[in-house]
Amino acid sequence: MKKSYFAIGLLVPFAAQAYGAKKAKANSDPKKPNVIIILADDLGYGDLGCYGAKNVKTPNVDRLAQQGIRFTDTHAVAATSTPSRYSLLTGEYAWRRPDTDIAAGNAGMIIRPEQYTMADMFRSQGYRTCAIGKWHLGLGDKAGTQDWNAPLPASLADLGFDYHYIMAGTADRVPCVFIENGSVANWDPAAPIEVNYEHNFPGEPTGKDNPELCYNLKSSHGHNMSIVNGIGRIGFMKGGGKALWKDENIADSITSHAINFIKANKDNPFFMYFATNDVHVPRFPNQRFRGKSGMGLRGDAIVQFDWSVGQIMSTLEKLGIADNTLILLTSDNGPVVDDGYQDRAEELLNGHEPSGPWRGNKYSAFEGGTCVPAIVCWPGKVKAGQTSDALVSQIDFFRSFNSLVGVRLPQGSAPDSQDQIKTLLGEDTVGRDYVLELSCNHVLSARTKKWKYIEPNDGPKMITWGPKIETGNCPSPQLYDISSSKWESDNVAEKNPQVVYDMQNILRRERQK
């Protein structure tokens, strides 16, 4: 097990002094800039004002883009959360691993302690490191064996993070509690926690049997197991008591912890992985954001996300460290509208296009599944007001940041990542030769600047468990000329056999590595 070097005082929430910060000059070392990754959840390419969003305003994110670079061709590695996040933090394609599908809330650690992570890399250079918000990469050694009433024997301290305040899985999955430095935050001894993903606990209500208890949100499909805060979830849970979160306060809670970490470490270089729950289901934003978008709860959750971004930006500015802080804002995958709750998200779009110009959504092999917004802001180094159409993959964030801070990586680490720091800083406008994309049913695609190739698959044309989403499946090879149309409507595979062959070879060579 890796040793955590962070102060024990981190266990005290909301108290900046508990983080053990020294009174000294704020970090101004250009060789060690602060780095913040803001990773939104299910935020689509078209969900932000600076990307052409309709009916929802995101002034803080727009300001971030105005101060830096807005990328128009950035890709998550996968069209779902767990494999996307795994790839970002390890620099390894998730499809090389058999255990990186969408993780249950009681999954064991998918990133293993012996793996070298992005947090390890920063910490080796003297950075304070933290993960705050949604995790969804497992905790503990093995699935279903966690004792949620005691410190976990394996957690994020073993992955290079000095501090963490996280959700084990997703907001729609149990356990519905925060984990702080390996233990349930605000654990309630009067309500010990039990979690099971196979069967319910005797006497515990469920959304299926007791829909009248789902007073905050009702299910549209699935999400009908244990009820927490008047909302049905995936999986079964008993207990929790005072430790249970209230969905309407999640953004406030993680943002407060992020701000306190920044304040406590303003005099040191720090790395923050800030992964919000917005805009993932269940969408239940704080009351002060209700009605702000005109698009119901999903739109209001986008407004709430924008507020969180603004709070972090304001904190950096007030502390005088904004000019030496690199912020990278992006999303873990494409958007989804109806993803299991009756929140009127589809009904209230009113012309809004979450995927922007791209076909498909979360889960899909089409571009809308993985083409995501990406903004880089570093006022001290990056020229403001830029737009870049460079081809970018999140797999490269690891080695790019490694190049930034100058770490000698252990052999075998970040095997699929490339150094693209010049692209991220606006010094290169081309980017990668190609990116690889993974759909929810394991179909791989290859994308160059001109072409998009989707390998054949006999699966269904539409998602079968609820969302009205095209899978991108087709029994024949698919080839689209992205340079002429972003909307993948004209399959030109038969007309371009050599291009198909070349794209197939890209996938073959990558699989053989």
C-alpha positions as CSV (number, residue, x, y, z in Angstrom):
1,M,0.0,0.0,0.0
2,K,1.3,3.4,-0.9
3,K,1.8,5.8,2.0
4,S,-0.3,9.0,2.2
5,Y,1.8,12.1,3.0
6,F,-1.0,14.5,3.7
7,A,-1.8,15.9,7.1
8,I,-4.3,14.2,9.3
9,G,-6.1,17.5,9.7
10,L,-7.6,17.0,6.3
11,L,-10.2,14.9,8.0
12,V,-11.7,18.1,9.4
13,P,-14.1,19.5,6.8
14,F,-14.6,23.1,5.9
15,A,-11.7,24.4,8.0
16,A,-8.8,25.7,5.9
17,Q,-6.5,25.8,8.8
18,A,-6.9,22.1,9.2
19,Y,-5.0,21.5,6.0
20,G,-1.8,22.6,7.6
21,A,-0.9,25.3,5.1
22,K,2.1,27.5,5.9
23,K,1.9,31.3,5.8
24,A,4.2,32.1,2.9
25,K,4.2,33.7,-0.5
26,A,1.6,32.1,-2.8
27,N,3.0,29.6,-5.3
28,S,4.4,31.5,-8.2
29,D,6.9,28.9,-9.6
30,P,6.2,28.7,-13.4
31,K,7.9,25.4,-13.5
32,K,5.4,24.0,-11.0
33,P,2.0,25.6,-11.9
34,N,-1.0,24.5,-10.0
35,V,-3.1,22.1,-12.2
36,I,-6.9,21.7,-11.9
37,I,-8.8,19.2,-14.0
38,I,-12.5,20.0,-13.9
39,L,-14.3,17.0,-15.1
40,A,-18.1,17.4,-15.7
41,D,-20.3,14.4,-15.9
42,D,-22.5,13.7,-19.0
43,L,-22.0,17.3,-20.1
44,G,-22.4,17.5,-23.9
45,Y,-20.5,19.4,-26.5
46,G,-23.5,21.6,-27.1
47,D,-24.4,22.2,-23.4
48,L,-22.2,25.3,-22.9
49,G,-22.7,28.9,-24.1
50,C,-19.3,29.1,-25.6
51,Y,-20.1,26.0,-27.7
52,G,-23.4,27.4,-29.0
53,A,-25.8,26.2,-26.2
54,K,-29.4,27.4,-26.5
55,N,-31.7,28.1,-23.6
56,V,-29.0,27.8,-20.9
57,K,-26.3,30.4,-19.9
58,T,-22.9,29.5,-18.6
59,P,-21.1,32.8,-18.0
60,N,-18.3,31.4,-15.9
61,V,-17.3,28.6,-18.2
62,D,-17.6,31.1,-21.1
63,R,-15.2,33.5,-19.3
64,L,-12.8,30.6,-18.7
65,A,-12.8,30.0,-22.5
66,Q,-12.3,33.7,-23.2
67,Q,-9.2,33.6,-21.0
68,G,-7.7,30.6,-22.7
69,I,-8.3,28.1,-25.5
70,R,-11.5,26.4,-26.6
71,F,-11.0,23.1,-28.3
72,T,-13.5,21.9,-30.9
73,D,-12.3,18.4,-31.6
74,T,-11.5,16.8,-28.2
75,H,-12.4,13.2,-27.4
76,A,-13.0,11.2,-24.3
77,V,-11.6,7.7,-24.7
78,A,-15.0,6.1,-24.0
79,A,-18.7,6.9,-24.3
80,T,-19.3,6.0,-20.6
81,S,-17.9,7.1,-17.3
82,T,-15.7,4.4,-15.7
83,P,-13.5,3.6,-18.7
84,S,-13.2,7.2,-19.7
85,R,-12.0,8.2,-16.2
86,Y,-9.7,5.2,-15.9
87,S,-8.0,6.2,-19.2
88,L,-7.6,9.8,-18.2
89,L,-6.0,9.1,-14.9
90,T,-3.7,6.2,-16.0
91,G,-2.9,7.0,-19.6
92,E,-3.9,3.4,-20.6
93,Y,-6.8,2.6,-22.9
94,A,-9.6,1.1,-20.8
95,W,-10.4,-1.5,-23.5
96,R,-7.1,-3.2,-22.7
97,R,-8.6,-4.2,-19.4
98,P,-11.6,-6.6,-19.0
99,D,-12.9,-4.9,-15.8
100,T,-13.4,-1.3,-16.8
101,D,-17.1,-1.3,-17.7
102,I,-19.5,0.9,-15.8
103,A,-18.7,0.2,-12.2
104,A,-21.2,-0.6,-9.5
105,G,-21.1,1.5,-6.4
106,N,-19.5,-1.4,-4.5
107,A,-16.8,-2.2,-7.1
108,G,-13.3,-3.0,-6.0
109,M,-10.5,-0.6,-7.0
110,I,-10.2,-0.7,-10.8
111,I,-7.0,1.3,-10.7
112,R,-4.8,-0.9,-8.7
113,P,-2.4,0.5,-6.0
114,E,0.7,-0.7,-8.0
115,Q,-0.3,1.3,-11.0
116,Y,1.3,4.7,-11.5
117,T,-1.3,7.4,-11.8
118,M,-1.4,11.0,-12.8
119,A,-1.7,11.9,-9.1
120,D,1.5,9.8,-8.4
121,M,3.2,11.8,-11.0
122,F,2.3,15.2,-9.5
123,R,3.1,14.1,-6.0
124,S,6.5,12.9,-7.0
125,Q,7.3,16.6,-7.8
126,G,6.2,17.9,-4.5
127,Y,2.6,18.7,-5.4
128,R,-0.2,18.4,-2.9
129,T,-2.9,16.2,-4.6
130,C,-6.6,15.7,-4.2
131,A,-9.6,14.1,-5.8
132,I,-13.0,15.7,-5.0
133,G,-16.4,14.7,-6.3
134,K,-17.4,11.7,-8.3
135,W,-15.0,8.8,-8.4
136,H,-16.7,5.8,-10.0
137,L,-13.5,3.7,-10.2
138,G,-14.1,1.4,-7.2
139,L,-12.9,1.3,-3.6
140,G,-11.4,-1.4,-1.5
141,D,-9.7,-4.6,-2.8
142,K,-12.7,-6.6,-4.1
143,A,-16.2,-5.9,-5.2
144,G,-18.9,-6.3,-2.5
145,T,-16.4,-6.9,0.3
146,Q,-16.1,-3.3,1.7
147,D,-16.9,-2.6,5.3
148,W,-18.4,0.9,4.9
149,N,-18.4,1.3,8.7
150,A,-14.6,1.3,9.1
151,P,-11.6,2.7,7.2
152,L,-11.2,1.1,3.8
153,P,-8.0,-0.9,3.5
154,A,-7.4,0.4,0.0
155,S,-8.5,3.8,-1.3
156,L,-7.3,6.9,-3.1
157,A,-4.3,7.4,-0.8
158,D,-2.9,4.3,-2.5
159,L,-3.3,6.0,-5.9
160,G,-1.3,9.2,-5.2
161,F,-4.0,11.4,-3.8
162,D,-3.1,13.2,-0.5
163,Y,-6.7,14.0,0.1
164,H,-10.0,12.8,-1.2
165,Y,-13.6,13.7,-0.6
166,I,-15.6,11.6,-3.1
167,M,-18.7,9.7,-4.1
168,A,-17.9,6.0,-4.4
169,G,-19.9,5.6,-7.6
170,T,-22.5,7.8,-9.2
171,A,-25.3,9.7,-7.7
172,D,-27.8,7.2,-8.9
173,R,-26.0,4.3,-7.3
174,V,-25.6,3.3,-3.6
175,P,-23.9,3.9,-1.3
176,C,-25.2,7.5,-1.1
177,V,-22.5,8.8,1.2
178,F,-19.2,10.7,0.8
179,I,-15.9,9.0,1.4
180,E,-13.3,11.3,3.0
181,N,-9.7,9.9,3.2
182,G,-10.9,6.3,3.1
183,S,-13.8,6.5,5.5
184,V,-17.4,7.5,5.3
185,A,-17.7,11.2,6.1
186,N,-20.0,11.9,9.0
187,W,-20.4,8.2,9.7
188,D,-23.4,7.6,12.0
189,P,-22.8,4.7,14.5
190,A,-26.6,4.6,15.1
191,A,-27.1,3.7,11.4
192,P,-24.4,1.2,10.2
193,I,-24.2,0.9,6.4
194,E,-24.9,-2.2,4.4
195,V,-24.7,-2.4,0.6
196,N,-25.7,-5.1,-1.8
197,Y,-26.1,-5.2,-5.6
198,E,-27.9,-8.6,-5.7
199,H,-30.7,-8.5,-3.2
200,N,-32.6,-6.1,-0.9
201,F,-32.5,-6.1,2.9
202,P,-35.6,-7.3,4.7
203,G,-38.1,-4.5,5.4
204,E,-36.3,-1.9,3.3
205,P,-38.6,-0.1,0.8
206,T,-37.8,0.1,-2.9
207,G,-38.8,2.3,-5.8
208,K,-40.4,-0.7,-7.5
209,D,-42.6,-1.7,-4.5
210,N,-43.0,1.8,-2.9
211,P,-43.1,4.4,-5.7
212,E,-45.1,6.7,-3.4
213,L,-41.9,7.2,-1.4
214,C,-40.1,8.6,-4.4
215,Y,-41.3,12.1,-3.6
216,N,-38.4,14.0,-5.2
217,L,-37.9,12.1,-8.5
218,K,-39.7,9.2,-10.0
219,S,-38.1,6.6,-12.3
220,S,-38.7,6.5,-16.0
221,H,-36.7,3.2,-16.4
222,G,-34.6,1.3,-13.9
223,H,-33.5,3.2,-10.8
224,N,-36.2,1.5,-8.7
225,M,-34.2,-0.2,-6.0
226,S,-33.3,1.5,-2.6
227,I,-34.8,4.9,-2.0
228,V,-32.6,7.7,-0.6
229,N,-33.7,11.3,-0.2
230,G,-37.0,10.5,-2.0
231,I,-35.2,9.2,-5.1
232,G,-34.9,5.6,-6.3
233,R,-31.3,4.3,-6.9
234,I,-29.4,1.4,-8.5
235,G,-28.5,-1.2,-5.9
236,F,-29.7,-1.8,-2.3
237,M,-28.6,0.0,0.8
238,K,-29.5,0.0,4.4
239,G,-28.5,2.6,7.1
240,G,-26.4,5.6,6.6
241,G,-28.3,8.0,8.8
242,K,-26.6,11.4,9.2
243,A,-24.0,10.4,6.6
244,L,-26.5,10.2,3.7
245,W,-26.2,13.0,1.2
246,K,-29.0,15.2,0.0
247,D,-28.7,15.5,-3.8
248,E,-29.6,19.2,-3.8
249,N,-26.5,19.9,-1.6
250,I,-23.9,17.7,-3.5
251,A,-22.5,20.6,-5.6
252,D,-22.2,22.9,-2.6
253,S,-20.5,20.2,-0.6
254,I,-17.8,19.2,-3.2
255,T,-17.2,22.9,-4.2
256,S,-16.7,23.9,-0.5
257,H,-14.1,21.1,-0.1
258,A,-12.4,22.1,-3.3
259,I,-12.2,25.7,-2.2
260,N,-10.8,24.8,1.2
261,F,-8.1,22.6,-0.4
262,I,-7.1,25.5,-2.6
263,K,-6.9,27.9,0.3
264,A,-4.9,25.6,2.4
265,N,-2.4,24.9,-0.4
266,K,-2.0,28.2,-2.1
267,D,1.6,28.4,-1.0
268,N,2.4,25.0,-2.5
269,P,2.0,23.6,-6.0
270,F,-1.1,21.5,-6.1
271,F,-3.0,19.2,-8.4
272,M,-6.8,18.9,-8.1
273,Y,-9.0,16.4,-9.8
274,F,-12.4,18.0,-9.4
275,A,-15.1,15.7,-10.8
276,T,-18.6,17.1,-10.5
277,N,-21.8,15.1,-10.4
278,D,-23.5,17.6,-12.7
279,V,-25.1,16.8,-15.2
280,H,-25.5,13.1,-14.3
281,V,-28.8,11.7,-13.1
282,P,-30.5,12.1,-10.7
283,R,-30.6,15.8,-11.6
284,F,-31.8,17.5,-8.5
285,P,-29.9,20.8,-8.2
286,N,-30.2,23.2,-5.3
287,Q,-33.3,25.2,-5.1
288,R,-31.5,28.5,-5.8
289,F,-30.8,27.1,-9.3
290,R,-34.3,25.9,-10.1
291,G,-35.9,27.6,-13.1
292,K,-32.7,29.4,-14.1
293,S,-32.4,27.6,-17.5
294,G,-35.9,27.2,-18.8
295,M,-35.0,23.6,-19.5
296,G,-36.0,22.0,-16.3
297,L,-33.8,20.1,-14.0
298,R,-31.1,19.1,-16.6
299,G,-30.7,22.7,-17.7
300,D,-30.6,23.9,-14.1
301,A,-27.9,21.3,-13.3
302,I,-25.8,22.9,-16.0
303,V,-26.3,26.3,-14.4
304,Q,-25.2,24.7,-11.1
305,F,-22.1,23.3,-12.7
306,D,-21.3,26.7,-14.1
307,W,-21.6,28.2,-10.6
308,S,-19.1,25.6,-9.2
309,V,-16.6,26.6,-11.9
310,G,-17.1,30.3,-11.1
311,Q,-16.5,29.6,-7.4
312,I,-13.1,28.0,-8.2
313,M,-12.1,30.7,-10.5
314,S,-13.1,33.4,-8.0
315,T,-11.1,31.6,-5.3
316,L,-7.9,31.5,-7.4
317,E,-8.3,35.2,-8.3
318,K,-8.8,36.3,-4.7
319,L,-5.8,34.3,-3.6
320,G,-3.6,35.8,-6.3
321,I,-2.7,32.4,-7.9
322,A,-4.9,32.4,-11.0
323,D,-2.0,33.4,-13.3
324,N,0.0,30.3,-12.2
325,T,-2.9,27.9,-12.3
326,L,-3.7,25.8,-15.4
327,I,-7.3,24.8,-15.5
328,L,-8.5,22.1,-17.9
329,L,-12.2,21.7,-18.1
330,T,-13.8,18.9,-20.0
331,S,-16.5,16.1,-19.7
332,D,-16.2,12.4,-19.2
333,N,-18.4,11.5,-22.2
334,G,-21.2,12.8,-24.3
335,P,-24.7,13.8,-23.1
336,V,-27.8,11.8,-22.3
337,V,-31.2,13.3,-21.9
338,D,-33.6,10.7,-20.4
339,D,-31.3,8.4,-18.4
340,G,-33.8,6.9,-15.9
341,Y,-35.8,9.7,-14.2
342,Q,-39.0,11.6,-14.9
343,D,-37.3,15.0,-15.0
344,R,-38.8,16.3,-18.3
345,A,-35.3,16.7,-19.8
346,E,-36.5,15.7,-23.3
347,E,-39.7,17.6,-23.2
348,L,-38.0,20.9,-22.2
349,L,-35.1,20.9,-24.7
350,N,-36.9,23.5,-26.9
351,G,-34.3,23.4,-29.6
352,H,-31.3,22.8,-27.4
353,E,-28.9,20.2,-28.8
354,P,-26.8,18.7,-26.1
355,S,-24.4,17.0,-28.6
356,G,-24.1,20.1,-30.7
357,P,-23.3,19.2,-34.3
358,W,-22.4,15.6,-33.6
359,R,-24.6,12.5,-34.1
360,G,-25.2,10.3,-31.1
361,N,-25.1,10.6,-27.3
362,K,-23.5,9.0,-24.3
363,Y,-23.1,5.2,-24.8
364,S,-22.9,5.6,-28.7
365,A,-20.2,4.8,-31.2
366,F,-21.1,7.9,-33.1
367,E,-19.2,11.1,-32.4
368,G,-21.7,12.5,-29.9
369,G,-20.7,9.7,-27.5
370,T,-17.1,10.9,-27.1
371,C,-16.7,14.3,-28.7
372,V,-16.7,16.6,-25.6
373,P,-16.0,20.2,-24.7
374,A,-12.5,21.1,-23.6
375,I,-11.1,24.4,-22.4
376,V,-7.5,25.1,-21.2
377,C,-6.9,28.3,-19.3
378,W,-3.5,29.4,-17.9
379,P,-3.4,33.2,-17.9
380,G,0.3,33.3,-17.2
381,K,1.2,31.2,-20.2
382,V,-1.7,30.6,-22.6
383,K,-2.8,33.4,-25.0
384,A,-6.5,34.3,-24.3
385,G,-9.3,34.1,-26.8
386,Q,-8.1,31.1,-28.9
387,T,-10.1,28.4,-30.7
388,S,-8.3,25.3,-31.7
389,D,-9.5,22.5,-34.0
390,A,-6.6,20.3,-33.1
391,L,-7.5,16.6,-32.8
392,V,-7.2,15.9,-29.0
393,S,-7.7,12.8,-26.9
394,Q,-8.0,12.7,-23.1
395,I,-5.6,9.7,-23.1
396,D,-2.8,12.3,-23.6
397,F,-3.5,14.5,-20.6
398,F,-1.2,12.3,-18.5
399,R,2.0,12.6,-20.5
400,S,1.3,16.1,-21.5
401,F,1.2,17.2,-17.8
402,N,4.2,15.0,-17.2
403,S,6.1,17.0,-19.8
404,L,4.9,20.2,-18.1
405,V,6.4,19.4,-14.7
406,G,9.3,17.2,-15.9
407,V,8.9,13.8,-14.3
408,R,10.8,10.7,-15.2
409,L,8.0,8.1,-15.5
410,P,8.4,4.5,-14.3
411,Q,8.8,2.0,-17.1
412,G,5.4,0.8,-18.4
413,S,3.3,3.7,-17.0
414,A,0.9,5.7,-19.2
415,P,1.5,3.3,-22.1
416,D,-1.0,4.8,-24.5
417,S,-0.5,8.5,-23.7
418,Q,1.4,10.9,-25.9
419,D,3.0,14.2,-25.0
420,Q,0.6,16.8,-26.5
421,I,1.4,19.7,-24.2
422,K,2.2,22.0,-27.1
423,T,-1.3,21.3,-28.4
424,L,-2.9,22.0,-25.0
425,L,-1.0,25.2,-24.7
426,G,-2.0,26.4,-28.2
427,E,1.5,26.1,-29.7
428,D,0.4,23.2,-32.0
429,T,-2.9,23.4,-33.9
430,V,-2.8,19.9,-35.4
431,G,-2.7,17.5,-32.5
432,R,-2.9,13.8,-32.8
433,D,-2.9,11.8,-36.1
434,Y,-5.9,9.8,-34.8
435,V,-7.9,9.1,-31.7
436,L,-9.6,5.9,-30.6
437,E,-13.2,5.8,-29.2
438,L,-15.0,3.1,-27.2
439,S,-18.8,2.7,-27.2
440,C,-20.7,1.1,-24.3
441,N,-20.9,-2.3,-26.0
442,H,-17.1,-2.4,-26.7
443,V,-17.2,-1.3,-30.3
444,L,-14.0,0.5,-31.2
445,S,-13.8,3.4,-33.6
446,A,-10.9,5.3,-35.1
447,R,-11.0,9.0,-36.0
448,T,-8.6,11.1,-38.0
449,K,-9.1,14.7,-38.9
450,K,-10.9,13.6,-42.0
451,W,-12.3,10.1,-41.4
452,K,-14.4,8.3,-38.8
453,Y,-14.3,4.5,-39.0
454,I,-16.6,2.3,-36.8
455,E,-15.9,-1.4,-36.7
456,P,-18.7,-3.9,-37.6
457,N,-21.0,-5.1,-34.8
458,D,-24.2,-7.2,-34.9
459,G,-25.7,-5.6,-31.8
460,P,-29.0,-3.6,-31.7
461,K,-29.4,-0.3,-33.4
462,M,-30.8,1.4,-30.3
463,I,-30.0,1.1,-26.6
464,T,-32.3,-1.6,-25.3
465,W,-32.6,-0.7,-21.6
466,G,-34.4,2.7,-21.8
467,P,-32.6,5.7,-23.3
468,K,-33.6,6.7,-26.9
469,I,-30.1,6.6,-28.2
470,E,-28.5,5.1,-31.3
471,T,-25.8,2.6,-30.5
472,G,-23.9,3.1,-33.8
473,N,-24.0,-0.6,-34.4
474,C,-23.9,-1.9,-37.9
475,P,-22.9,-5.4,-39.3
476,S,-20.9,-3.8,-42.0
477,P,-17.9,-1.4,-41.7
478,Q,-18.9,2.3,-41.4
479,L,-16.8,5.1,-42.8
480,Y,-17.7,8.8,-42.7
481,D,-16.1,11.8,-44.1
482,I,-16.1,14.1,-41.0
483,S,-14.4,16.9,-42.9
484,S,-17.4,17.4,-45.1
485,S,-20.1,16.7,-42.5
486,K,-19.9,16.1,-38.7
487,W,-23.2,14.3,-38.9
488,E,-22.4,10.7,-39.7
489,S,-25.1,10.1,-42.2
490,D,-23.4,9.0,-45.4
491,N,-21.5,5.7,-45.1
492,V,-18.8,5.8,-47.8
493,A,-17.0,2.6,-46.8
494,E,-17.8,0.8,-50.1
495,K,-16.5,3.8,-52.1
496,N,-13.2,4.0,-50.1
497,P,-11.9,0.5,-49.6
498,Q,-8.3,1.7,-49.1
499,V,-9.3,4.1,-46.4
500,V,-11.3,1.4,-44.6
501,Y,-8.2,-0.8,-44.8
502,D,-6.0,1.9,-43.4
503,M,-8.4,2.6,-40.5
504,Q,-8.7,-1.1,-39.8
505,N,-4.9,-1.2,-39.6
506,I,-4.9,1.5,-37.0
507,L,-7.1,-0.6,-34.7
508,R,-5.2,-3.7,-35.5
509,R,-1.8,-2.1,-34.6
510,E,-3.2,-0.6,-31.4
511,R,-4.7,-3.9,-30.3
512,Q,-1.3,-5.6,-30.8
513,K,0.6,-3.2,-28.6
